[in-house]
Amino acid sequence: MVRFSDHADPIHLTRQKQMFRFLVLARWVALLPAGLTILLPPSSHDFGFLWPALLFAIALNLAIALFRRPIHDIIFRYPWLMALDLLFAAALVGYTGAEASPFFFYALMPILATAFFFGIQGGMTAASFYALCYLSLVFLLPRPPTAEIMFSLVSMQVIGFFLLAAMMGYVALLLDELQQAHDALAENNRILARQNRDLHVLQELTLLLQSSADPAELQEYILQGIVTEMGFPRAVIGLYNEEQDALTGWLCLEDKTMQPSPEPLRHATTLYLHNESGPISTVMCTQRWMEILDGTPPVNEPHLASRLVTGQHYIIFPLTLRESPLGVLIVDHLPEREPLPVAERHSLECLTAHGSVALGSVRLCINRAQQQAVLAERHRIATDLHDSISQMLYGLAYGLDACIQLLPQHPQAVLRELQRLQPVVTEAQALMRQAIFAMHAVEITSETFSASLHRHLRVLCPTRDMTLRIEVPGEFDRWQPEIRHELFRVAQEAMTNAARHADASRIVVTVIAGKDRVGVQVEDNGRGFELDEVEEEGHLGIRSMAARVHRLGGKFHIESKPRGGTVVMASIPVYSVKLPPKPIFQRGAR
C-alpha cells in the first residue's frame, strides 16, 4: 500500500516530509549504542573494527540529511530502492558481530521507514527481506571456534523484525485513517461553510425582497453576495427590456484587488439581442447557463464585449421567472483552464434562481402599481368629464333643440337663449383643455409646478380677474417624483374647486417642507361650505385628492365655513429632505 502520490493533498504531503525528517533524526539517535560501545574501556574483544562501520554509517546519515528532499521524492517514486538500505543495514550488522552487534537498533530504521510509508504489507516485505539477509549472515559468515550461535537470541530478533513491522504498519494505517477522517471532516466543514454562506445570502435577499421595491437595489445586493460573500472577483447583471428586445440597466461589481477597468460599463448601455449571436444571446434564447473557458467574446461588438467581460474564463446565467426572461448574470475572472467546481456552480444557480424570483416579483409589483395608477387616473379623468363636460354638452344640446323649435315664431327668445349658452360653450372648451392637459405626463419641478398652476388658472377663468400666489421650497426638486406629482395634482384640484365652486378671487398655494413630512396647502377667500354637507354629497374632487394622499401614506384635511373661505391641507411622509426649508416666492396675478 503506497500512501504517497503525486495527487495527494498538499497538507498530507507536508506531513509526509515532516515524518521523513523525524526518521532521519531517529537514524542519528540509533547510532548512540555504537558510539557508547567504542567509548567503553578495552576488553578482551577488539573494537577497532567498529570505527570504519561507524564512520560509514555517519557518512550515509549525512548524505540522507543533506539531500533529504530529493531522496524523499525518489524513494516514494521507486520503493524498491529501500532494499539497498536494508542490504546496507544487514551488512553493517554482520560486519560488527551479527546478533551481538551494537548497530542492531540502527539496522531496524529501514524497516520502520518502510512500514510507516508503505503500510503493513510494505513493512512485512521489508522485514522478510531483512530477516533473510540477517539469517544468511548469521549462519554463513565464519566465526571463531569458541563463538557459538545464540539461537534463542537470533530467533527473538527475527520475531522482533516482524513485530516491529506489523506495529509500525498498523500505526501507519491508523494515522492514514485518521488523516482520511480529518480530510473528510475538513471537506464537510467547507461544504457546511459554503452552504451557510449561501443560506445567509439567500436569507438577506428574501428579507430585502420584503422591504425593497427598487430593482437596482436588488441588483446591487446580488452582486455583493457574489463578490463579497462568495468571493468571486467580478460579476455583472443586465436587465431585459421586452419592448426593445434588449439588455440594459447594467450594474457591475469588482473585487477591491482587481484593477479598475479603463472604461467602465455604463448603466444605460443597450444591447439589442435581435442583432446578436454571441454567448449572451444564446443564453437568453435557450434559458440555459453557459461557461466560456477560451475567452470567446460574449457579444459581437468588440467595444462592448471588453466592458462586459475582462477575463478569459466566465460563466453566464439567465435570470428567468416562469420562463419569462428578466436578464443575465455574468460571473467573470474565474480560474483559467479549469471548469468551475460543481458545488460553486450549484451555489451560483441557487442564488440566480432566488434573485430571479426577487427581481421578477419587484418588477411585477411595479407593473401592477403602474397599471393601478393609470386606471385611477383614467377613472378620475372620466369622472371629471362626466360631471362637467358631459353635463354641459347635454345642456347645450337641450338648449339648441329649444332654439330650433322657437326660431320661426320667437326670434328674440332664441337670441336670448343663444347668449345664455355662449358662456357654457366657453366653459366646456376650457374644461376640455384642462382634461387634455391633465393627460400629458410632465416632470414636475419647482418651475413647472408654478407655471402649470398659473396656466391652469388661466384656462379655468379666462375672463375673471383672480390673484394667485405660489410658495415653493428650494429643495422641492430633490423629493421623489411621485410625491411632487401628487402634490401638484392636489393643488390643481383644490384650485379648480376654488375657481369653479367658491367664486374665489384670491388663492394662495404653499408647498411645505418638514423634517420627515412634506405637503401642500391651498387657501382661498371664496364663499366656503359646510363640511358635513360636502361629505354627505361625496364630491369626487375631494375624494380624489384624499385618495391620492392616502395612497402614499399621507394625511388629508379640509377647513372651511360658509363665507369664510377654504383651506385644503395635504401632508405626505418623505425621507429625502436634508436641508431646512428655503422658500422661493413666485407671485402672479390675473
N, C-alpha and C positions, 0 to 999 in steps of 0.2 A: 504494500500500500504506500504510494508516494503521496505525501501530504503537501507537497510544494508544486506549483505550476506557474507558468508564465501569466495565467489569467487570474491568479489568486488576488484576494483583497489586499490593497496596499498596507493596511494596518496589520494583517496577518503576515505579510512579508517582513515587515519591520520586526515583529516578534520572533520570526524565524531567525533573522540575523542577530537579534539580541541573544537568543539561546545559543547560537553558534559561538558568539563571543564568550558566553559562560562556559561552554565545553572547552574552549581553548584555555581559559583560566584553570579549569579542572585538570587539564593535562600538566600544567605547571605545578599544581599542588601535588599531583600524583608522583612527581619526581622527588619529593621530600624524603620518602623512605630510602631511596638510593643514596641521596646526599648524606643523610644521617649515618648510613652504614659505612660510608667512606670515612667519616669523621671519627668513628669508634676506634679505640686502641687496637693495634695489630694483634692478631691471634695466630693460631696455628694455620689458619687459612690465609691465602694471599689474595687481597682485594685489589691488586694492581690492575687487573683486567676490567674493573668497573669503571675506571676513568674514561677509556675510549667510548664505552657504551653510553655513559652519562653525557659526554660532550656531543656525541652524535644525536642523542635524544634532545638535548638543548638546542642544537642547530636546527633540528626538524621543527621544534616548537617555535623558534624564532621565525622560520620561514612561513609557518602557518599564521603566526601573529601578524607579520608584515604584509602578507598577501591574503589577508583574511577574506576580502570581498571576492576577488576572482576565484579563489579556491572554493568559497561557498557556492558560487554560481556553477562552477564546473562539477562539483560533487553532486548537486541536485540535477544537473543535466545528464551526468553519466554516473549513476550509483555504483556500478561495478568497480569504480576506482577505489572504493573503500576496501576492497580486497588487498590492495597494496599496503594500506595502513595496517591491516590485520597481519599480513606477512611480516612486516617490519616489527610489529609487536611480538609475534611468535619468535622471530629470530633473536630479538633482544632478550627475551626470557630464556630461550635455550642457551644463549651465549653466556648468560650470567648466573646459571645454576638451576635452570628448569623450575621444578616445584619449589625450590628454596630461593628463587631469585628475588632481589629487592625491587625489581621493576614489575612485580606481579600486578599491582594496582594500576600502574601506568598502562599495562597491556589491556586492561579492561575498558579503557576510554574509547577505542574504536567501536566496541560492542555497544556501549552506552549511546554513542552518537548515532550509530545505525538504527538502534531500536527506537530512539526518540524521533528521528526524522522520517523513518520508513516503516514504523509500526511494528507490531508483534511479528509479522511474517518476515520483515527485513531483519529484526533483531535475532530471531531464531535461526535465520540463514547465516547471519554473521557469526553467531555462537557455534553453529555446527562446523563452519569452515575453520574457525579459530581452534575449536576442540580437536579437529582432525590434524591441523598443523602442530598443535601443542603436544598431542599424544605421539605423533611421529617423532618429534624432537626428544621427548622423554625416553622412548624406547629404542631409538636408533642411534642417538649420539653416544659416543664412547664415554665410559665412566671409570673412575679409579677402582681398583679391585676391592677396596674397602667400602666404597659407596654403594648403597643399596637403594633401589627404587621404593619410595614410600607410597605403596598402592592406595592406602586409605586417604592420604593427603591428596594424591592426584585425582582420585575419584570424587572427593568433595570439591576440589577446584573445578573439575569439569561440570559437575552438577551446578556449581555456582555460576558458571558461564550462562547456562540456560535459564536458571532462576533470575539472574540479573537482567537477561534479555527480555524475559517474559514480564518482569515487573516494570522495567522501563518502557516496554512497548505498551503495557496496559495503561501506565500513566500518560503516555503519549496519546493513547486512544481516548482517555477521559478528557485530556486537555483539548483534543480535537473536537470532541462532542461539546465540551464547554464553549469552545470558540464558535461552533456552529449555532449553539443556542444563543450566544451573545450576538452573533450576526443576525439571527432571526429576530431577536428582541429589538435590535437596533433598526432593522428594516420595518418591523411592526410599529416602532416608535415614529419612524419617518412617515409611515403611511398615516398613522393617527394624527401626527402633527399637520400633515398636508390636509387631511380630512377636516381637522379642527379649523385650520385656516380657511378652507373652502366654506365650511358652515358659517364661520364668522362673517365672511364676505357676503354670503347669501342672506344671512340674518340682517346685516346692515342694509342690504339692498331692499329687503322686504319692508323694513321699517321706513326706509326712505320713500318707498312706493306709497306708503300710507300718508305721508306728510308732504310730498313734493308733487307739484303739477307742472314742472318745468323739464322738458326732455333734455336740455343742456345739462342740468344738474345731475340727472341720471347718467348721462354720458360721462361726465367727469368722475362720478363715483365708480362706474365700471372700469374706467381707465386706471383709477387709483387702486382698485382691487387687483388688477392685473400687474401693474408695475410696482406698486408699493408693497402690497400684501403677498402676492405670488412671486415677485422677484424677477419678472421678465423685463428686458431692457427697454422696450419700446412698444407702444400699442396705438392704434388709430381706429376711430369709429366714424362712419359716414351714414347719414340717414337717407332713406329713399323717398323721392318725390314722385308720386304716381302721375300727377298731371303732366310733368315734364319727362317722365321716364328717365330719371337721372338721380345721381347720388350727390348730396350736398350737405351742408351743416357739419363739416368735418371738425373733429377735435383730435388732438394728438398729445400724448404724454410720454416723455422720455426720462430715463433714469438720470440722476444727477451726475453719474460718472461718464455719461456719453457727451461727446462734443455737440453743441447745438448745430442744427442744420444751417447751411449758408442761406437758404431761402425757405422759411417755414411754410407749412401748409396753411392756407387761408381758410377761414370758416365758411366763407361764401363760395368757395371753388365749386364749380358744377361739372360733373362727369356724366355726359349723356351716354346711356347704355345702348341706344339703337345703332351707334356708330362703333361700338366696341366689340372685340373678340378675344380680349385677354383673359387672364385667370379671374379677375373680379367679375367680369360679365358672365363667365362660365358658372361661377358660384351663385350669382343671382338667378341664373336661368335654371340650374339643376337643384338649387337649395341644398347643396352638399358641400362640406368643408373641403379645402384643397391645400395641400402642403407643397411648397416650392423649395427645392434643395439646390438648384443650379443657377439661381439668380435671374430667372425669367421675369421680365418686367410685368407688373400687374396690369398695366393698361398699354394701349398702343402709343399714346402720346408720350415721348421721352421726357419732356419737361415736367409733366405731371407725375410720371412714374417715379422720377428721382425724389419727389417730395412725399409721395405716399409710402415708399419703401426705400430704406437706405442700406439694407443688408442683403446677403446672398440667400439666406435661409429664412423663410417666413411662412406663416400659415394664415389662411383666410377662412373665417366662419360666417355663415349667413345669419342675419337676425330676422326671424320669421315668427309670426303668430297666426296659427290656424291657416297655414300655407299662404299667408299674405306677406309679401316682402316688406321689411322695415328698414333694412340697411345691411352693412357689413362691418365686421370686426377683423382687423389685421394685427397679428402679433408678430413683431419684426425683430431682427437681430438675434435669431436663435443660433445655437452652436452649429458651426459649419460641418458638412459632410456626415451628419448623423441625424436620423429622424428624431422627432420629438418623442420622448417616452410616452407609453400608452397612458400611464397614470396622470402625467401632466396634461396630456391632450384631453383626457376624460374630465379633469378639473375645469379646463377651459370650456369644454362643451356644456358642462353644468352651469357655469357662470353665464355663458352665452344664452342658454335656454331661459334662465331666470331673468337675465337682462332683457331678452326679447319680450317676456311677459310684462315686465315693468314698463318698457318703452311703449309697447302696444296698448297697455291699459291707460297710460297717461295720454297717448295720442287719441284713444277712444273717448276719454273724458273731455279732452279739449274740443274734439269734433262735436261731441254731444252738447257741450256748453255753447259752442258757436251756433249750432243749429237752434238751440233753445233761445239764444239771444236774437237770432234772425226771426224766429217765429214770434217772439214777444214784440219786436219792433214792427213786424208786419201787422200784428194784431192791433198795436197802438195806432198805426197809420190808418188801418181800415176803420177803426173806431172813430178816429177824428174825421175821416172822410164821410162816414155815415152820419155822425152827429152834426156836422156843419155843412159841408159842401152838398151832400146828398139832399139835406132838408132845404137848402137854398135853391137847388135846381128844381126840386119838387114845387116850391113856391113860385119860382119863375114860370114853370110850365103851367101851373094853375092860373097865374095872372095873365099870361099870354093867351090862354084859351078864353078867359073872360074878355080880354080886349077884342078878340076876333068876333065874339058874339055881340059886343056893344058898338063895334065900329060903324055899322050903317046908320043907326039911329042916334047914338050918343058920342060924337067925336070928342067933345070936351072931357067926358068921363074917361075915354080911352087915353087921352093925353095925360090926365092926372095919374092914371094907373101906371103908364109907362115911366113917368117921372118918379113914381114911388119905387118902381122896380130897378131903376138905374143904380142906386147905391147898393142894392142887393147883388147885382151883377159884379160891381166893383169889389165888393167884399168877398164874393165867391172866387173871383180871379186872384185876390190876394191870398186867400186860404189855399188855393191850388198851388200857387208859387211857394207858399210855406211848406206844403206837403212834399213838393218836388225837392226843395232844398233839404228837408229832413232826411230824404232817402240817399243823399250823396254822403259818402264816407270821407270826412275831412279830419286830418290830425288836429287836435285841439291844443293850441299853445296859448300863452298869455295874450299874444297879439290877435290870433284868430278868435279867441274867446270874446274879447271886447268888440272886434269888428263884426263878428257874426251876430252878436246880440243887437248892435246898432242897426245892422241891415235887416234883422228880423223885425225890429220895431217899425222901421220904415215900411216894410211890407204889410204889417198889421194895421198901421194907422197912417195911410198916405196923406190924409188931409188934416189930421188933428195935430195940434201943437203939444208935444209931450217932452218932458225933461228926463234924461236917463243918465245916471252916474254909476260908474263901474269901478270897483277897487279889487285889484288882483295882486297877491304877494309875489315877491321876486322869485321864490323857489317853486312856483307853480309848475314850471316846465319839467321839474325833476320828479314829479309824482307819477304814479303808474298811469299809463294812457287810459286804461279803463275807468279809473276814478275821475280823471279830467273830463272824459266824455260824459259820464253820468252827471257830474256837477253841472256841466253845460246844459244837458237836457233838462235837468230840474229847473235851472234858472230860466231856460227858454219857455218851459211850460208855465212857470209862475208868472212870467211877463205876459204870456198870452192870456192867461186868466185875468190879470190886472187890466190889460188893454181892452179885452172884449167884454168882460162882465162887470168890472168895477168902475168903469169910466174914470180911471186914474189919470192924473196929469203929471205925476212925478213918480219915478221908480228908481230905487237905489239897490244895486246888486253888489254884495260884498262877499268875496271869497276869503275864508278864514283858515289860517294855518295854526294848528296847535302842536303840542309836543308829540302826541300819538294819534291825533284825530284831525281831519280837515273837513271843511264844509262850505256851504254857501247859504247866504241869507238874502232874500228878496223882499223888500219893503215898499209898499205903495200907499198913496193917500186917497185911495178910492173909497167907495161907499161901504165897503165891508159887508159882513154877513154873520148870521148865527151859525156856529159850528154844528150844533145839533141838527139843523135843517139840512146842511150840506151832507152830513153823514147819513141821514135818512135817505136823501136823494141819491147818494152814491155816485157823485160825479166821476167820470172816467179819468179826467185830467189829474185830479188829486190822487185817485187810486194808482194811476200810472207813475206819478212821482214817488209815492210811498213804496211801490213795488221795486222801483229802481234802487232806492236807497237800502231797503231791507235785503235785497239780493246780495249786497256787498257787506252785510252785517252792520249797517248803519242805523241811525235814528232819524225819524221824520216828525216834524212838529209844525203846527199852524196856530197862529194867534190872530184873532180878528173879532171885531164887534161892529154892529151897524153904525155907519157914518164915522167910523174910527180908523179906517184903513186896515190893511192886512200885512202880516209878517209870516213868510214861509221860511222855515229853517230846516236844513238837512246836514247831518254830520256823518262821516264815514271813517272807520279806523284805517290808519296808514302808518307805515314804518319806514318811509323813505325821507321824512322831513328831518334834516340835520341842522339847519340854520334857523335862527329866530326870524319871525316874520318881518319882512321889509316891504310894506305895501307900496305898490305903484298905482297912483291915482290917474285914471283916464276918464275925462269928462266929455260928454257930448250932449247936445240939445237939439230938439226939433222945434 
